[in-house]
Amino acid sequence: MKLRPIAALATAALIAFTGCASSPDSGGADPSGTTAVTGGPTGDTTYNVTTSADLAKPAAELISGGTLNIVTSAGTPPYGYIVEGTDELRGADMDIANAIAAKLGLKASFTSMEFSGILPAMQANRFDFSIAAMGDTPEREKVVDFVDYSTDSNSIVTTKGNPKSIDGMPSLCGLKISSVQGSVPLGLLQAQNKKCTDKMDIAIFPDNATSLLQVQNGRADATMYQTGVASYLIKTDAAAANLEVVENTEYGKGYNAMAFNKNSSDLRDMVQKALTELKDDGVYDAIHAAWGLDLNKIEVITVNDGLKYNQPS
């Protein structure tokens, strides 16, 4: 597996594009049987998904054309990224969404955009739902609904060797920090900045890739990133070899969640049921195992449960 370099990811994140990732072997979900959904880090892992006898008919009635239009944000491996040299979206989020589509007897089509544009797009009802490792927070629940599908936390990322001797949030005071518009890490940083005598200089960007690039190129001293994403990127992308995770504390644990328009409760509940069946079938576990995300799994697929962790946003 080869990721598109960070610099290219930052550029690509500014351009919305569409890519389909429904099962290439079967041409999409079988409304009456089993679909072999392919995915995984090298694109050759197969998840056998049995179409739900209870959900397929109402899903077909609800989704015209038989295709779920899903929005994501590339540049957050292992959740979602662009394979270098292609326009193929790959990641755990794509695998989960494709499995949900197959469970419902549908296909999935993906569009990638800047993270900061996803909530407005969902409020405008441009897509059926989003899957972009987005945190379910009480503030966001005011404008969209969520199906919670995993957890993650956030860590401080700096250049290798930790030249600023960062050892926690208070040590970020007085430093140049990059972050992403509308993100949970930005909320954490802004809350800490209120406590700083020597304020952070926080530069805000539209996507994770651009924010991380500031640290990589020395324009920022540090950023905050989802722990799983940062660790995966540093291990797998040569362009991130000069970065490291400050491994003392993880911050702001919360749900990764799919966002739905407030008027899409029927689809929201259908997706929750489909994901619950995938958990019972073992497909949910298999996807997380394939991407090294076993610690991110949750026991119960919930709706609008953001208050459990009460992340800022």
C-alpha positions in Angstrom: 0.0 0.0 0.0 1.3 3.4 -0.9 -0.2 6.6 0.3 -0.3 9.8 -1.8 2.4 12.0 -0.2 1.3 14.6 2.4 1.9 17.5 0.1 -0.3 15.9 -2.6 -2.9 15.0 -0.1 -3.1 18.6 0.9 -3.6 19.7 -2.7 -6.2 17.0 -3.4 -8.1 17.9 -0.3 -9.0 21.2 -1.9 -10.6 19.6 -4.9 -13.8 17.6 -4.5 -13.9 14.4 -6.6 -16.0 11.3 -6.8 -15.0 7.7 -6.7 -17.0 4.5 -6.5 -15.8 1.7 -4.3 -18.7 -0.8 -4.3 -17.5 -4.4 -4.6 -15.7 -4.6 -8.0 -16.1 -8.4 -8.2 -19.8 -8.4 -7.9 -20.7 -5.0 -9.4 -22.4 -3.9 -6.2 -24.5 -5.5 -3.5 -26.7 -8.5 -4.1 -30.2 -7.7 -2.8 -30.9 -11.3 -2.0 -27.6 -12.9 -1.1 -24.0 -12.4 -0.2 -21.7 -9.7 -1.5 -17.9 -10.0 -1.5 -16.8 -6.5 -0.5 -13.1 -5.9 -1.2 -10.9 -3.5 0.8 -8.1 -3.5 3.3 -4.8 -1.6 3.1 -3.7 -3.4 -0.1 -7.2 -3.5 -1.6 -7.4 -7.3 -1.7 -9.1 -8.1 1.6 -12.5 -9.6 1.2 -15.4 -9.2 3.6 -18.4 -11.5 2.8 -21.5 -9.4 3.6 -25.0 -11.0 3.8 -27.7 -8.7 2.7 -30.2 -8.1 5.4 -33.6 -9.7 4.9 -35.2 -7.0 7.1 -33.5 -3.9 5.7 -33.0 -4.5 1.9 -36.6 -3.8 0.9 -37.1 -0.5 2.9 -33.6 0.6 1.8 -34.5 0.1 -1.9 -37.7 2.1 -1.3 -35.8 4.9 0.5 -32.7 5.2 -1.8 -33.7 6.0 -5.4 -31.3 4.5 -7.9 -29.9 2.0 -5.4 -26.8 4.0 -4.6 -25.8 5.7 -1.4 -24.1 9.0 -2.0 -21.5 9.4 0.8 -19.2 12.2 1.5 -15.8 11.8 3.1 -12.5 13.7 3.5 -9.4 12.1 2.1 -6.1 12.6 4.0 -6.8 10.8 7.2 -5.3 7.3 6.9 -6.2 4.7 7.9 -9.7 6.0 7.9 -9.6 7.4 4.4 -6.9 8.5 1.9 -6.1 8.6 -1.9 -3.9 5.8 -3.2 -0.9 7.4 -4.8 -1.1 7.7 -8.6 -4.8 7.1 -8.7 -8.1 8.7 -7.7 -9.0 5.7 -5.6 -10.3 6.3 -2.1 -9.2 3.6 0.3 -9.5 3.2 4.1 -11.4 1.7 7.0 -14.2 4.2 6.5 -14.6 3.2 2.9 -14.7 -0.5 3.9 -17.3 0.2 6.6 -19.5 2.2 4.2 -19.3 -0.4 1.5 -20.2 -3.1 3.9 -23.2 -1.0 5.1 -24.3 -0.6 1.5 -24.0 -4.3 0.8 -26.0 -5.1 4.0 -28.7 -2.8 2.7 -28.6 -4.3 -0.8 -27.3 -1.1 -2.2 -24.1 0.3 -3.8 -21.9 3.2 -2.5 -20.5 6.2 -4.3 -18.0 8.5 -2.5 -17.2 12.2 -2.8 -14.2 13.7 -1.0 -14.1 17.3 0.1 -12.4 19.5 2.7 -13.4 18.4 6.3 -14.7 21.9 7.1 -17.3 21.6 4.3 -18.9 18.3 5.4 -21.3 19.6 8.0 -22.6 22.4 5.8 -23.0 19.8 3.0 -25.0 17.5 5.3 -27.2 20.4 6.5 -27.9 21.2 2.8 -28.9 17.5 2.2 -26.3 17.1 -0.6 -25.4 13.6 0.5 -27.1 10.6 2.2 -24.5 10.6 5.0 -20.8 11.3 5.7 -18.1 9.0 7.0 -14.9 10.9 7.8 -13.8 9.9 11.3 -15.8 12.9 12.5 -16.4 13.3 16.2 -19.9 13.1 17.6 -20.2 16.2 19.8 -23.1 17.8 21.6 -22.5 21.0 19.6 -22.6 19.2 16.2 -25.7 17.3 17.2 -27.5 20.6 17.1 -27.2 20.6 13.3 -26.9 16.9 12.3 -27.6 13.5 13.6 -24.9 10.9 14.2 -24.5 7.1 14.1 -21.4 6.3 16.3 -19.2 3.6 14.9 -15.9 3.7 16.7 -13.7 5.8 19.0 -10.5 7.6 18.8 -8.5 10.2 20.8 -6.1 13.0 19.9 -2.4 13.4 20.4 0.2 16.1 19.9 2.3 15.7 16.8 5.7 17.5 16.5 8.9 17.1 14.5 11.1 14.2 15.3 13.3 14.6 18.4 10.7 17.0 19.9 12.9 20.1 19.7 10.5 22.2 21.7 10.4 19.7 24.6 6.6 19.4 24.4 5.2 17.2 27.2 1.6 18.1 27.3 -1.0 20.7 26.4 0.3 23.4 28.8 3.7 23.2 27.1 2.1 24.3 23.8 1.6 27.8 25.2 3.7 30.3 23.3 4.3 28.0 20.3 3.1 28.1 16.7 0.3 25.5 16.3 -1.7 24.3 13.3 -5.2 22.9 13.4 -8.3 22.2 11.3 -11.4 24.4 11.1 -14.3 22.9 13.0 -12.3 20.0 14.5 -12.3 18.5 18.0 -8.5 19.2 18.3 -9.1 22.9 17.5 -11.6 23.0 20.4 -9.1 21.4 22.7 -6.4 23.8 21.7 -8.6 26.9 22.1 -9.7 25.7 25.5 -6.1 25.4 26.6 -5.2 28.7 25.0 -7.6 30.5 27.4 -5.3 29.2 30.2 -2.1 30.3 28.6 -0.3 33.5 29.7 1.9 33.3 26.6 -0.7 32.5 24.0 -0.4 30.0 21.2 -0.3 31.3 17.7 -2.9 28.9 16.2 -3.1 28.8 12.4 -6.4 27.2 11.1 -6.6 25.2 7.9 -9.5 23.4 6.1 -8.1 19.9 6.3 -5.8 17.6 8.3 -3.3 17.1 5.5 -2.6 20.8 5.2 -2.4 21.3 8.9 0.1 18.4 9.3 2.1 19.8 6.4 2.8 23.0 8.4 4.6 20.9 11.1 6.4 18.8 8.5 7.8 21.9 6.8 8.6 23.8 10.0 6.0 26.5 9.7 4.3 25.2 12.9 5.9 23.7 16.0 3.1 21.2 16.6 -0.4 20.1 15.8 -3.0 17.9 17.3 -4.2 14.9 15.3 -6.3 11.8 15.9 -4.0 9.3 17.6 -4.7 6.4 15.2 -4.3 8.6 12.1 -1.0 10.1 13.2 0.5 6.8 14.2 -0.5 5.1 11.0 0.7 8.0 8.8 4.1 8.2 10.5 4.6 4.4 10.1 3.5 4.2 6.4 4.3 7.5 4.7 7.9 8.4 4.0 6.9 12.1 3.8 5.9 11.9 7.5 9.2 10.4 8.7 10.3 13.6 10.3 7.3 13.6 12.6 6.6 12.0 15.9 3.6 11.6 18.3 4.2 13.0 21.8 3.4 9.9 23.7 2.5 11.1 27.2 -1.3 11.7 27.1 -4.1 11.3 24.7 -6.8 14.0 24.7 -10.5 14.3 23.9 -11.4 10.6 23.4 -14.7 10.4 21.6 -16.8 8.7 19.0 -16.1 8.6 15.3 -19.5 9.0 13.7 -21.4 9.2 10.5 -23.4 12.4 10.0 -27.0 12.6 8.7 -29.3 15.4 7.8 -31.8 16.0 10.6 -34.6 15.0 8.3 -33.0 11.7 7.5 -33.9 9.7 10.6 -35.2 6.8 8.6 -31.9 6.3 6.8 -30.0 7.0 10.1 -31.8 4.3 11.9 -31.4 1.9 9.0 -27.7 2.4 8.9 -27.5 1.9 12.7 -29.3 -1.4 12.3 -27.1 -2.4 9.3 -23.9 -1.7 11.3 -25.3 -3.6 14.3 -25.9 -6.6 12.0 -22.3 -6.3 10.6 -21.1 -6.3 14.1 -23.1 -9.5 14.9 -21.8 -11.1 11.6 -18.2 -10.4 12.5 -17.6 -8.1 9.5 -17.2 -5.0 11.7 -14.5 -6.8 13.7 -12.8 -8.0 10.5 -12.6 -4.5 9.0 -11.1 -3.1 12.2 -8.6 -5.9 12.4 -7.5 -5.4 8.7 -6.7 -1.8 9.5 -5.1 -2.3 12.9 -7.9 -0.5 14.6 -9.0 -3.2 17.1 -8.7 -0.7 20.0 -11.1 1.7 18.3 -14.1 -0.7 18.2 -17.2 -0.1 20.3 -19.6 -2.7 21.8 -22.9 -1.0 20.9 -23.7 1.1 17.8 -25.3 4.2 19.1 -27.1 7.3 17.8 -26.3 10.8 19.0 -24.4 9.6 22.0 -21.8 12.4 22.0 -22.6 13.6 25.5 -20.9 10.4 26.8 -17.5 11.9 26.0 -18.6 15.6 25.7 -15.9 16.6 23.2 -15.5 20.2 22.3 -16.1 21.2 18.7 
